[in-house]
Amino acid sequence: MNSEETSELAEWHEFNQETIEALIEDGSDASQAHTIEYHFASADFDVLEKAAVDAFKAGFEVGDAEELELEDGEEVFCFDAVVERMLDAKLINQDTDKLFAIAIKHNVDYDGWGTFFIEK
């Protein structure tokens, strides 16, 4: 991994911590596992499909690719790699490390993650 990629990964780790803190602060039940959806995108469907296979091999549930049109009119394909996780920065950082490496390997965009709020 080059220095630019290392820096970007550090930013994703910071994003992970901030997102977890915001979810807990807003009252999401941290004692429950959350469905974490990690996002990938690429203009090249075939390349994205190879990344999806690697995400599946890494233990993630992989959703079907969808086609989206961006604000600038460009069309991209995207999929989510999904896993159940506690709101634990160490675990989510480990996932991020694996999935970011897959994105780099296949030259696709890794676009962070999201989850749903769980009432206490």
Backbone as XML, in Angstrom:
<?xml version="1.0"?>
<chain id="A" units="angstrom">
  <residue number="1" name="MET">
    <atom name="N" x="0.855" y="-1.167" z="0.000"/>
    <atom name="CA" x="0.000" y="0.000" z="0.000"/>
    <atom name="C" x="0.908" y="1.238" z="0.000"/>
  </residue>
  <residue number="2" name="ASN">
    <atom name="N" x="0.615" y="2.181" z="-0.883"/>
    <atom name="CA" x="1.439" y="3.389" z="-0.946"/>
    <atom name="C" x="0.993" y="4.382" z="0.126"/>
  </residue>
  <residue number="3" name="SER">
    <atom name="N" x="1.731" y="5.490" z="0.267"/>
    <atom name="CA" x="1.453" y="6.447" z="1.339"/>
    <atom name="C" x="0.086" y="7.120" z="1.179"/>
  </residue>
  <residue number="4" name="GLU">
    <atom name="N" x="-0.344" y="7.361" z="-0.044"/>
    <atom name="CA" x="-1.662" y="7.959" z="-0.278"/>
    <atom name="C" x="-2.766" y="7.002" z="0.177"/>
  </residue>
  <residue number="5" name="GLU">
    <atom name="N" x="-2.616" y="5.720" z="-0.148"/>
    <atom name="CA" x="-3.603" y="4.724" z="0.265"/>
    <atom name="C" x="-3.602" y="4.545" z="1.784"/>
  </residue>
  <residue number="6" name="THR">
    <atom name="N" x="-2.417" y="4.568" z="2.390"/>
    <atom name="CA" x="-2.302" y="4.469" z="3.843"/>
    <atom name="C" x="-3.002" y="5.640" z="4.515"/>
  </residue>
  <residue number="7" name="SER">
    <atom name="N" x="-2.828" y="6.829" z="3.963"/>
    <atom name="CA" x="-3.481" y="8.022" z="4.498"/>
    <atom name="C" x="-5.000" y="7.917" z="4.356"/>
  </residue>
  <residue number="8" name="GLU">
    <atom name="N" x="-5.470" y="7.442" z="3.202"/>
    <atom name="CA" x="-6.908" y="7.289" z="2.992"/>
    <atom name="C" x="-7.495" y="6.263" z="3.954"/>
  </residue>
  <residue number="9" name="LEU">
    <atom name="N" x="-6.775" y="5.168" z="4.181"/>
    <atom name="CA" x="-7.249" y="4.154" z="5.124"/>
    <atom name="C" x="-7.341" y="4.735" z="6.536"/>
  </residue>
  <residue number="10" name="ALA">
    <atom name="N" x="-6.379" y="5.549" z="6.927"/>
    <atom name="CA" x="-6.425" y="6.203" z="8.243"/>
    <atom name="C" x="-7.656" y="7.103" z="8.342"/>
  </residue>
  <residue number="11" name="GLU">
    <atom name="N" x="-7.995" y="7.778" z="7.260"/>
    <atom name="CA" x="-9.203" y="8.615" z="7.248"/>
    <atom name="C" x="-10.457" y="7.764" z="7.407"/>
  </residue>
  <residue number="12" name="TRP">
    <atom name="N" x="-10.483" y="6.581" z="6.794"/>
    <atom name="CA" x="-11.632" y="5.685" z="6.960"/>
    <atom name="C" x="-11.735" y="5.208" z="8.405"/>
  </residue>
  <residue number="13" name="HIS">
    <atom name="N" x="-10.605" y="4.939" z="9.045"/>
    <atom name="CA" x="-10.630" y="4.536" z="10.462"/>
    <atom name="C" x="-11.198" y="5.666" z="11.319"/>
  </residue>
  <residue number="14" name="GLU">
    <atom name="N" x="-10.827" y="6.889" z="11.019"/>
    <atom name="CA" x="-11.368" y="8.042" z="11.740"/>
    <atom name="C" x="-12.880" y="8.147" z="11.490"/>
  </residue>
  <residue number="15" name="PHE">
    <atom name="N" x="-13.288" y="7.970" z="10.246"/>
    <atom name="CA" x="-14.716" y="7.959" z="9.896"/>
    <atom name="C" x="-15.458" y="6.890" z="10.705"/>
  </residue>
  <residue number="16" name="ASN">
    <atom name="N" x="-14.866" y="5.700" z="10.811"/>
    <atom name="CA" x="-15.482" y="4.609" z="11.560"/>
    <atom name="C" x="-15.743" y="5.029" z="13.000"/>
  </residue>
  <residue number="17" name="GLN">
    <atom name="N" x="-14.714" y="5.590" z="13.646"/>
    <atom name="CA" x="-14.840" y="5.996" z="15.042"/>
    <atom name="C" x="-15.905" y="7.077" z="15.202"/>
  </residue>
  <residue number="18" name="GLU">
    <atom name="N" x="-15.886" y="8.072" z="14.330"/>
    <atom name="CA" x="-16.858" y="9.166" z="14.406"/>
    <atom name="C" x="-18.287" y="8.660" z="14.184"/>
  </residue>
  <residue number="19" name="THR">
    <atom name="N" x="-18.458" y="7.750" z="13.246"/>
    <atom name="CA" x="-19.787" y="7.217" z="12.948"/>
    <atom name="C" x="-20.315" y="6.393" z="14.113"/>
  </residue>
  <residue number="20" name="ILE">
    <atom name="N" x="-19.468" y="5.560" z="14.684"/>
    <atom name="CA" x="-19.864" y="4.756" z="15.841"/>
    <atom name="C" x="-20.263" y="5.667" z="17.003"/>
  </residue>
  <residue number="21" name="GLU">
    <atom name="N" x="-19.435" y="6.668" z="17.277"/>
    <atom name="CA" x="-19.735" y="7.601" z="18.373"/>
    <atom name="C" x="-21.059" y="8.324" z="18.135"/>
  </residue>
  <residue number="22" name="ALA">
    <atom name="N" x="-21.323" y="8.737" z="16.899"/>
    <atom name="CA" x="-22.571" y="9.438" z="16.584"/>
    <atom name="C" x="-23.779" y="8.522" z="16.765"/>
  </residue>
  <residue number="23" name="LEU">
    <atom name="N" x="-23.660" y="7.274" z="16.331"/>
    <atom name="CA" x="-24.764" y="6.324" z="16.498"/>
    <atom name="C" x="-25.083" y="6.102" z="17.973"/>
  </residue>
  <residue number="24" name="ILE">
    <atom name="N" x="-24.044" y="5.919" z="18.777"/>
    <atom name="CA" x="-24.242" y="5.680" z="20.207"/>
    <atom name="C" x="-24.795" y="6.937" z="20.881"/>
  </residue>
  <residue number="25" name="GLU">
    <atom name="N" x="-24.246" y="8.085" z="20.519"/>
    <atom name="CA" x="-24.717" y="9.351" z="21.083"/>
    <atom name="C" x="-26.193" y="9.591" z="20.755"/>
  </residue>
  <residue number="26" name="ASP">
    <atom name="N" x="-26.604" y="9.177" z="19.554"/>
    <atom name="CA" x="-28.001" y="9.346" z="19.144"/>
    <atom name="C" x="-28.927" y="8.307" z="19.774"/>
  </residue>
  <residue number="27" name="GLY">
    <atom name="N" x="-28.332" y="7.335" z="20.475"/>
    <atom name="CA" x="-29.143" y="6.377" z="21.203"/>
    <atom name="C" x="-29.299" y="5.012" z="20.568"/>
  </residue>
  <residue number="28" name="SER">
    <atom name="N" x="-28.553" y="4.713" z="19.502"/>
    <atom name="CA" x="-28.629" y="3.373" z="18.923"/>
    <atom name="C" x="-28.103" y="2.375" z="19.959"/>
  </residue>
  <residue number="29" name="ASP">
    <atom name="N" x="-28.741" y="1.224" z="20.051"/>
    <atom name="CA" x="-28.432" y="0.233" z="21.081"/>
    <atom name="C" x="-27.105" y="-0.462" z="20.789"/>
  </residue>
  <residue number="30" name="ALA">
    <atom name="N" x="-26.050" y="-0.023" z="21.487"/>
    <atom name="CA" x="-24.705" y="-0.562" z="21.262"/>
    <atom name="C" x="-24.555" y="-1.992" z="21.775"/>
  </residue>
  <residue number="31" name="SER">
    <atom name="N" x="-25.548" y="-2.496" z="22.525"/>
    <atom name="CA" x="-25.465" y="-3.871" z="23.021"/>
    <atom name="C" x="-25.973" y="-4.874" z="21.982"/>
  </residue>
  <residue number="32" name="GLN">
    <atom name="N" x="-26.476" y="-4.371" z="20.862"/>
    <atom name="CA" x="-27.007" y="-5.222" z="19.790"/>
    <atom name="C" x="-26.097" y="-5.166" z="18.560"/>
  </residue>
  <residue number="33" name="ALA">
    <atom name="N" x="-25.986" y="-6.292" z="17.866"/>
    <atom name="CA" x="-25.258" y="-6.302" z="16.599"/>
    <atom name="C" x="-26.038" y="-5.472" z="15.576"/>
  </residue>
  <residue number="34" name="HIS">
    <atom name="N" x="-25.323" y="-4.741" z="14.758"/>
    <atom name="CA" x="-25.911" y="-3.918" z="13.705"/>
    <atom name="C" x="-25.580" y="-4.530" z="12.350"/>
  </residue>
  <residue number="35" name="THR">
    <atom name="N" x="-26.462" y="-4.367" z="11.399"/>
    <atom name="CA" x="-26.193" y="-4.774" z="10.028"/>
    <atom name="C" x="-25.356" y="-3.671" z="9.389"/>
  </residue>
  <residue number="36" name="ILE">
    <atom name="N" x="-24.099" y="-3.985" z="9.108"/>
    <atom name="CA" x="-23.171" y="-3.013" z="8.527"/>
    <atom name="C" x="-23.096" y="-3.271" z="7.026"/>
  </residue>
  <residue number="37" name="GLU">
    <atom name="N" x="-23.341" y="-2.209" z="6.241"/>
    <atom name="CA" x="-23.305" y="-2.299" z="4.783"/>
    <atom name="C" x="-22.129" y="-1.469" z="4.268"/>
  </residue>
  <residue number="38" name="TYR">
    <atom name="N" x="-21.103" y="-2.153" z="3.787"/>
    <atom name="CA" x="-19.921" y="-1.498" z="3.214"/>
    <atom name="C" x="-20.173" y="-1.280" z="1.726"/>
  </residue>
  <residue number="39" name="HIS">
    <atom name="N" x="-19.873" y="-0.085" z="1.236"/>
    <atom name="CA" x="-20.256" y="0.318" z="-0.122"/>
    <atom name="C" x="-19.065" y="0.305" z="-1.100"/>
  </residue>
  <residue number="40" name="PHE">
    <atom name="N" x="-19.318" y="-0.220" z="-2.293"/>
    <atom name="CA" x="-18.344" y="-0.250" z="-3.386"/>
    <atom name="C" x="-18.991" y="0.279" z="-4.655"/>
  </residue>
  <residue number="41" name="ALA">
    <atom name="N" x="-18.179" y="0.894" z="-5.520"/>
    <atom name="CA" x="-18.699" y="1.389" z="-6.801"/>
    <atom name="C" x="-17.606" y="1.356" z="-7.862"/>
  </residue>
  <residue number="42" name="SER">
    <atom name="N" x="-18.058" y="1.240" z="-9.121"/>
    <atom name="CA" x="-17.154" y="1.290" z="-10.263"/>
    <atom name="C" x="-17.974" y="1.511" z="-11.528"/>
  </residue>
  <residue number="43" name="ALA">
    <atom name="N" x="-17.378" y="2.169" z="-12.500"/>
    <atom name="CA" x="-18.022" y="2.328" z="-13.802"/>
    <atom name="C" x="-17.935" y="1.035" z="-14.606"/>
  </residue>
  <residue number="44" name="ASP">
    <atom name="N" x="-17.044" y="0.124" z="-14.219"/>
    <atom name="CA" x="-16.809" y="-1.129" z="-14.935"/>
    <atom name="C" x="-17.461" y="-2.291" z="-14.171"/>
  </residue>
  <residue number="45" name="PHE">
    <atom name="N" x="-18.568" y="-2.795" z="-14.701"/>
    <atom name="CA" x="-19.311" y="-3.864" z="-14.031"/>
    <atom name="C" x="-18.452" y="-5.107" z="-13.819"/>
  </residue>
  <residue number="46" name="ASP">
    <atom name="N" x="-17.667" y="-5.506" z="-14.816"/>
    <atom name="CA" x="-16.870" y="-6.732" z="-14.717"/>
    <atom name="C" x="-15.841" y="-6.644" z="-13.595"/>
  </residue>
  <residue number="47" name="VAL">
    <atom name="N" x="-15.215" y="-5.494" z="-13.450"/>
    <atom name="CA" x="-14.229" y="-5.299" z="-12.384"/>
    <atom name="C" x="-14.928" y="-5.320" z="-11.022"/>
  </residue>
  <residue number="48" name="LEU">
    <atom name="N" x="-16.078" y="-4.657" z="-10.947"/>
    <atom name="CA" x="-16.839" y="-4.627" z="-9.701"/>
    <atom name="C" x="-17.262" y="-6.033" z="-9.288"/>
  </residue>
  <residue number="49" name="GLU">
    <atom name="N" x="-17.628" y="-6.837" z="-10.255"/>
    <atom name="CA" x="-18.045" y="-8.211" z="-9.984"/>
    <atom name="C" x="-16.901" y="-9.019" z="-9.354"/>
  </residue>
  <residue number="50" name="LYS">
    <atom name="N" x="-15.683" y="-8.794" z="-9.810"/>
    <atom name="CA" x="-14.519" y="-9.495" z="-9.246"/>
    <atom name="C" x="-14.289" y="-9.063" z="-7.800"/>
  </residue>
  <residue number="51" name="ALA">
    <atom name="N" x="-14.494" y="-7.776" z="-7.514"/>
    <atom name="CA" x="-14.378" y="-7.292" z="-6.139"/>
    <atom name="C" x="-15.456" y="-7.924" z="-5.262"/>
  </residue>
  <residue number="52" name="ALA">
    <atom name="N" x="-16.656" y="-8.083" z="-5.806"/>
    <atom name="CA" x="-17.751" y="-8.704" z="-5.057"/>
    <atom name="C" x="-17.423" y="-10.156" z="-4.712"/>
  </residue>
  <residue number="53" name="VAL">
    <atom name="N" x="-16.820" y="-10.864" z="-5.636"/>
    <atom name="CA" x="-16.425" y="-12.261" z="-5.375"/>
    <atom name="C" x="-15.409" y="-12.304" z="-4.241"/>
  </residue>
  <residue number="54" name="ASP">
    <atom name="N" x="-14.436" y="-11.401" z="-4.258"/>
    <atom name="CA" x="-13.434" y="-11.372" z="-3.187"/>
    <atom name="C" x="-14.061" y="-10.995" z="-1.844"/>
  </residue>
  <residue number="55" name="ALA">
    <atom name="N" x="-15.007" y="-10.077" z="-1.838"/>
    <atom name="CA" x="-15.692" y="-9.706" z="-0.592"/>
    <atom name="C" x="-16.461" y="-10.909" z="-0.048"/>
  </residue>
  <residue number="56" name="PHE">
    <atom name="N" x="-17.093" y="-11.656" z="-0.927"/>
    <atom name="CA" x="-17.817" y="-12.867" z="-0.510"/>
    <atom name="C" x="-16.842" y="-13.887" z="0.083"/>
  </residue>
  <residue number="57" name="LYS">
    <atom name="N" x="-15.711" y="-14.085" z="-0.584"/>
    <atom name="CA" x="-14.696" y="-15.027" z="-0.086"/>
    <atom name="C" x="-14.143" y="-14.586" z="1.264"/>
  </residue>
  <residue number="58" name="ALA">
    <atom name="N" x="-14.181" y="-13.267" z="1.539"/>
    <atom name="CA" x="-13.691" y="-12.725" z="2.808"/>
    <atom name="C" x="-14.733" y="-12.825" z="3.916"/>
  </residue>
  <residue number="59" name="GLY">
    <atom name="N" x="-15.909" y="-13.410" z="3.607"/>
    <atom name="CA" x="-16.897" y="-13.669" z="4.638"/>
    <atom name="C" x="-18.069" y="-12.711" z="4.701"/>
  </residue>
  <residue number="60" name="PHE">
    <atom name="N" x="-18.230" y="-11.872" z="3.694"/>
    <atom name="CA" x="-19.328" y="-10.905" z="3.674"/>
    <atom name="C" x="-20.456" y="-11.391" z="2.778"/>
  </residue>
  <residue number="61" name="GLU">
    <atom name="N" x="-21.669" y="-11.039" z="3.149"/>
    <atom name="CA" x="-22.805" y="-11.265" z="2.272"/>
    <atom name="C" x="-22.742" y="-10.165" z="1.220"/>
  </residue>
  <residue number="62" name="VAL">
    <atom name="N" x="-22.915" y="-10.524" z="-0.032"/>
    <atom name="CA" x="-22.784" y="-9.554" z="-1.113"/>
    <atom name="C" x="-24.126" y="-9.379" z="-1.816"/>
  </residue>
  <residue number="63" name="GLY">
    <atom name="N" x="-24.580" y="-8.136" z="-1.882"/>
    <atom name="CA" x="-25.832" y="-7.844" z="-2.564"/>
    <atom name="C" x="-25.633" y="-7.755" z="-4.068"/>
  </residue>
  <residue number="64" name="ASP">
    <atom name="N" x="-26.732" y="-7.793" z="-4.792"/>
    <atom name="CA" x="-26.686" y="-7.643" z="-6.240"/>
    <atom name="C" x="-26.203" y="-6.240" z="-6.604"/>
  </residue>
  <residue number="65" name="ALA">
    <atom name="N" x="-25.465" y="-6.148" z="-7.676"/>
    <atom name="CA" x="-25.003" y="-4.848" z="-8.161"/>
    <atom name="C" x="-26.184" y="-4.052" z="-8.703"/>
  </residue>
  <residue number="66" name="GLU">
    <atom name="N" x="-26.150" y="-2.769" z="-8.449"/>
    <atom name="CA" x="-27.169" y="-1.861" z="-8.963"/>
    <atom name="C" x="-26.489" y="-0.803" z="-9.817"/>
  </residue>
  <residue number="67" name="GLU">
    <atom name="N" x="-27.232" y="-0.264" z="-10.766"/>
    <atom name="CA" x="-26.710" y="0.810" z="-11.600"/>
    <atom name="C" x="-27.284" y="2.129" z="-11.099"/>
  </residue>
  <residue number="68" name="LEU">
    <atom name="N" x="-26.405" y="3.112" z="-10.916"/>
    <atom name="CA" x="-26.826" y="4.434" z="-10.454"/>
    <atom name="C" x="-26.305" y="5.507" z="-11.394"/>
  </residue>
  <residue number="69" name="GLU">
    <atom name="N" x="-27.047" y="6.594" z="-11.484"/>
    <atom name="CA" x="-26.584" y="7.742" z="-12.249"/>
    <atom name="C" x="-26.142" y="8.815" z="-11.252"/>
  </residue>
  <residue number="70" name="LEU">
    <atom name="N" x="-24.902" y="9.277" z="-11.418"/>
    <atom name="CA" x="-24.362" y="10.313" z="-10.536"/>
    <atom name="C" x="-24.870" y="11.684" z="-10.966"/>
  </residue>
  <residue number="71" name="GLU">
    <atom name="N" x="-24.635" y="12.688" z="-10.120"/>
    <atom name="CA" x="-25.085" y="14.048" z="-10.400"/>
    <atom name="C" x="-24.562" y="14.580" z="-11.732"/>
  </residue>
  <residue number="72" name="ASP">
    <atom name="N" x="-23.349" y="14.136" z="-12.103"/>
    <atom name="CA" x="-22.760" y="14.616" z="-13.354"/>
    <atom name="C" x="-23.225" y="13.818" z="-14.575"/>
  </residue>
  <residue number="73" name="GLY">
    <atom name="N" x="-24.151" y="12.866" z="-14.358"/>
    <atom name="CA" x="-24.676" y="12.072" z="-15.457"/>
    <atom name="C" x="-23.939" y="10.766" z="-15.690"/>
  </residue>
  <residue number="74" name="GLU">
    <atom name="N" x="-22.780" y="10.589" z="-15.056"/>
    <atom name="CA" x="-22.017" y="9.352" z="-15.199"/>
    <atom name="C" x="-22.784" y="8.201" z="-14.552"/>
  </residue>
  <residue number="75" name="GLU">
    <atom name="N" x="-22.750" y="7.057" z="-15.193"/>
    <atom name="CA" x="-23.397" y="5.879" z="-14.640"/>
    <atom name="C" x="-22.341" y="4.980" z="-14.005"/>
  </residue>
  <residue number="76" name="VAL">
    <atom name="N" x="-22.654" y="4.491" z="-12.809"/>
    <atom name="CA" x="-21.761" y="3.582" z="-12.101"/>
    <atom name="C" x="-22.565" y="2.398" z="-11.585"/>
  </residue>
  <residue number="77" name="PHE">
    <atom name="N" x="-21.843" y="1.347" z="-11.292"/>
    <atom name="CA" x="-22.426" y="0.168" z="-10.680"/>
    <atom name="C" x="-21.957" y="0.129" z="-9.230"/>
  </residue>
  <residue number="78" name="CYS">
    <atom name="N" x="-22.795" y="-0.386" z="-8.349"/>
    <atom name="CA" x="-22.411" y="-0.448" z="-6.944"/>
    <atom name="C" x="-22.986" y="-1.712" z="-6.306"/>
  </residue>
  <residue number="79" name="PHE">
    <atom name="N" x="-22.358" y="-2.117" z="-5.211"/>
    <atom name="CA" x="-22.880" y="-3.216" z="-4.404"/>
    <atom name="C" x="-22.478" y="-2.976" z="-2.961"/>
  </residue>
  <residue number="80" name="ASP">
    <atom name="N" x="-23.169" y="-3.673" z="-2.066"/>
    <atom name="CA" x="-22.842" y="-3.620" z="-0.649"/>
    <atom name="C" x="-22.318" y="-4.977" z="-0.205"/>
  </residue>
  <residue number="81" name="ALA">
    <atom name="N" x="-21.295" y="-4.928" z="0.652"/>
    <atom name="CA" x="-20.806" y="-6.113" z="1.353"/>
    <atom name="C" x="-21.350" y="-5.993" z="2.773"/>
  </residue>
  <residue number="82" name="VAL">
    <atom name="N" x="-22.131" y="-6.970" z="3.208"/>
    <atom name="CA" x="-22.908" y="-6.844" z="4.437"/>
    <atom name="C" x="-22.463" y="-7.871" z="5.474"/>
  </residue>
  <residue number="83" name="VAL">
    <atom name="N" x="-22.441" y="-7.409" z="6.736"/>
    <atom name="CA" x="-22.071" y="-8.282" z="7.849"/>
    <atom name="C" x="-22.747" y="-7.759" z="9.114"/>
  </residue>
  <residue number="84" name="GLU">
    <atom name="N" x="-23.008" y="-8.644" z="10.053"/>
    <atom name="CA" x="-23.531" y="-8.245" z="11.363"/>
    <atom name="C" x="-22.333" y="-7.979" z="12.280"/>
  </residue>
  <residue number="85" name="ARG">
    <atom name="N" x="-22.305" y="-6.789" z="12.887"/>
    <atom name="CA" x="-21.199" y="-6.407" z="13.761"/>
    <atom name="C" x="-21.722" y="-5.586" z="14.934"/>
  </residue>
  <residue number="86" name="MET">
    <atom name="N" x="-21.034" y="-5.728" z="16.054"/>
    <atom name="CA" x="-21.244" y="-4.809" z="17.160"/>
    <atom name="C" x="-20.632" y="-3.469" z="16.742"/>
  </residue>
  <residue number="87" name="LEU">
    <atom name="N" x="-21.058" y="-2.396" z="17.398"/>
    <atom name="CA" x="-20.483" y="-1.076" z="17.108"/>
    <atom name="C" x="-19.138" y="-0.955" z="17.812"/>
  </residue>
  <residue number="88" name="ASP">
    <atom name="N" x="-18.181" y="-1.713" z="17.308"/>
    <atom name="CA" x="-16.843" y="-1.820" z="17.880"/>
    <atom name="C" x="-15.840" y="-1.364" z="16.819"/>
  </residue>
  <residue number="89" name="ALA">
    <atom name="N" x="-15.132" y="-0.291" z="17.116"/>
    <atom name="CA" x="-14.206" y="0.287" z="16.132"/>
    <atom name="C" x="-13.148" y="-0.722" z="15.692"/>
  </residue>
  <residue number="90" name="LYS">
    <atom name="N" x="-12.671" y="-1.550" z="16.598"/>
    <atom name="CA" x="-11.642" y="-2.531" z="16.232"/>
    <atom name="C" x="-12.170" y="-3.492" z="15.162"/>
  </residue>
  <residue number="91" name="LEU">
    <atom name="N" x="-13.385" y="-4.009" z="15.369"/>
    <atom name="CA" x="-13.966" y="-4.948" z="14.398"/>
    <atom name="C" x="-14.249" y="-4.259" z="13.063"/>
  </residue>
  <residue number="92" name="ILE">
    <atom name="N" x="-14.817" y="-3.078" z="13.124"/>
    <atom name="CA" x="-15.156" y="-2.364" z="11.886"/>
    <atom name="C" x="-13.894" y="-1.924" z="11.160"/>
  </residue>
  <residue number="93" name="ASN">
    <atom name="N" x="-12.855" y="-1.555" z="11.896"/>
    <atom name="CA" x="-11.575" y="-1.226" z="11.247"/>
    <atom name="C" x="-10.981" y="-2.453" z="10.557"/>
  </residue>
  <residue number="94" name="GLN">
    <atom name="N" x="-11.118" y="-3.626" z="11.187"/>
    <atom name="CA" x="-10.619" y="-4.854" z="10.556"/>
    <atom name="C" x="-11.361" y="-5.121" z="9.248"/>
  </residue>
  <residue number="95" name="ASP">
    <atom name="N" x="-12.685" y="-4.943" z="9.265"/>
    <atom name="CA" x="-13.462" y="-5.087" z="8.030"/>
    <atom name="C" x="-12.999" y="-4.078" z="6.991"/>
  </residue>
  <residue number="96" name="THR">
    <atom name="N" x="-12.838" y="-2.840" z="7.422"/>
    <atom name="CA" x="-12.410" y="-1.773" z="6.516"/>
    <atom name="C" x="-11.071" y="-2.109" z="5.880"/>
  </residue>
  <residue number="97" name="ASP">
    <atom name="N" x="-10.135" y="-2.606" z="6.680"/>
    <atom name="CA" x="-8.816" y="-2.975" z="6.155"/>
    <atom name="C" x="-8.952" y="-4.021" z="5.044"/>
  </residue>
  <residue number="98" name="LYS">
    <atom name="N" x="-9.746" y="-5.059" z="5.296"/>
    <atom name="CA" x="-9.933" y="-6.129" z="4.298"/>
    <atom name="C" x="-10.588" y="-5.587" z="3.032"/>
  </residue>
  <residue number="99" name="LEU">
    <atom name="N" x="-11.664" y="-4.832" z="3.225"/>
    <atom name="CA" x="-12.445" y="-4.378" z="2.071"/>
    <atom name="C" x="-11.746" y="-3.278" z="1.292"/>
  </residue>
  <residue number="100" name="PHE">
    <atom name="N" x="-11.018" y="-2.412" z="1.984"/>
    <atom name="CA" x="-10.244" y="-1.377" z="1.310"/>
    <atom name="C" x="-9.163" y="-2.025" z="0.449"/>
  </residue>
  <residue number="101" name="ALA">
    <atom name="N" x="-8.527" y="-3.084" z="0.962"/>
    <atom name="CA" x="-7.507" y="-3.812" z="0.183"/>
    <atom name="C" x="-8.131" y="-4.440" z="-1.067"/>
  </residue>
  <residue number="102" name="ILE">
    <atom name="N" x="-9.341" y="-4.967" z="-0.940"/>
    <atom name="CA" x="-10.041" y="-5.526" z="-2.105"/>
    <atom name="C" x="-10.320" y="-4.427" z="-3.127"/>
  </residue>
  <residue number="103" name="ALA">
    <atom name="N" x="-10.753" y="-3.263" z="-2.654"/>
    <atom name="CA" x="-11.024" y="-2.138" z="-3.557"/>
    <atom name="C" x="-9.763" y="-1.725" z="-4.310"/>
  </residue>
  <residue number="104" name="ILE">
    <atom name="N" x="-8.649" y="-1.657" z="-3.606"/>
    <atom name="CA" x="-7.380" y="-1.294" z="-4.251"/>
    <atom name="C" x="-6.989" y="-2.360" z="-5.277"/>
  </residue>
  <residue number="105" name="LYS">
    <atom name="N" x="-7.089" y="-3.616" z="-4.884"/>
    <atom name="CA" x="-6.714" y="-4.729" z="-5.778"/>
    <atom name="C" x="-7.463" y="-4.651" z="-7.101"/>
  </residue>
  <residue number="106" name="HIS">
    <atom name="N" x="-8.753" y="-4.303" z="-7.053"/>
    <atom name="CA" x="-9.579" y="-4.310" z="-8.255"/>
    <atom name="C" x="-9.804" y="-2.921" z="-8.846"/>
  </residue>
  <residue number="107" name="ASN">
    <atom name="N" x="-9.193" y="-1.919" z="-8.231"/>
    <atom name="CA" x="-9.322" y="-0.541" z="-8.711"/>
    <atom name="C" x="-10.793" y="-0.102" z="-8.786"/>
  </residue>
  <residue number="108" name="VAL">
    <atom name="N" x="-11.502" y="-0.363" z="-7.683"/>
    <atom name="CA" x="-12.879" y="0.106" z="-7.535"/>
    <atom name="C" x="-12.916" y="1.066" z="-6.350"/>
  </residue>
  <residue number="109" name="ASP">
    <atom name="N" x="-13.988" y="1.808" z="-6.229"/>
    <atom name="CA" x="-14.118" y="2.773" z="-5.141"/>
    <atom name="C" x="-14.729" y="2.114" z="-3.916"/>
  </residue>
  <residue number="110" name="TYR">
    <atom name="N" x="-14.061" y="2.299" z="-2.765"/>
    <atom name="CA" x="-14.619" y="1.924" z="-1.467"/>
    <atom name="C" x="-15.243" y="3.202" z="-0.927"/>
  </residue>
  <residue number="111" name="ASP">
    <atom name="N" x="-16.506" y="3.129" z="-0.494"/>
    <atom name="CA" x="-17.220" y="4.344" z="-0.097"/>
    <atom name="C" x="-17.797" y="4.244" z="1.315"/>
  </residue>
  <residue number="112" name="GLY">
    <atom name="N" x="-17.022" y="3.645" z="2.217"/>
    <atom name="CA" x="-17.437" y="3.622" z="3.611"/>
    <atom name="C" x="-18.568" y="2.655" z="3.892"/>
  </residue>
  <residue number="113" name="TRP">
    <atom name="N" x="-19.304" y="2.943" z="4.963"/>
    <atom name="CA" x="-20.364" y="2.035" z="5.392"/>
    <atom name="C" x="-21.504" y="2.808" z="6.028"/>
  </residue>
  <residue number="114" name="GLY">
    <atom name="N" x="-22.590" y="2.088" z="6.165"/>
    <atom name="CA" x="-23.750" y="2.624" z="6.856"/>
    <atom name="C" x="-24.449" y="1.501" z="7.592"/>
  </residue>
  <residue number="115" name="THR">
    <atom name="N" x="-25.370" y="1.888" z="8.455"/>
    <atom name="CA" x="-26.149" y="0.918" z="9.203"/>
    <atom name="C" x="-27.472" y="1.550" z="9.576"/>
  </residue>
  <residue number="116" name="PHE">
    <atom name="N" x="-28.326" y="0.776" z="10.206"/>
    <atom name="CA" x="-29.624" y="1.265" z="10.641"/>
    <atom name="C" x="-29.601" y="1.461" z="12.149"/>
  </residue>
  <residue number="117" name="PHE">
    <atom name="N" x="-30.275" y="2.484" z="12.598"/>
    <atom name="CA" x="-30.428" y="2.782" z="14.021"/>
    <atom name="C" x="-31.227" y="1.670" z="14.671"/>
  </residue>
  <residue number="118" name="ILE">
    <atom name="N" x="-30.781" y="1.212" z="15.845"/>
    <atom name="CA" x="-31.506" y="0.191" z="16.593"/>
    <atom name="C" x="-31.989" y="0.818" z="17.902"/>
  </residue>
  <residue number="119" name="GLU">
    <atom name="N" x="-33.296" y="0.825" z="18.087"/>
    <atom name="CA" x="-33.888" y="1.374" z="19.316"/>
    <atom name="C" x="-33.482" y="0.544" z="20.520"/>
  </residue>
  <residue number="120" name="LYS">
    <atom name="N" x="-33.309" y="1.206" z="21.654"/>
    <atom name="CA" x="-33.016" y="0.494" z="22.902"/>
    <atom name="C" x="-34.285" y="-0.049" z="23.482"/>
  </residue>
</chain>
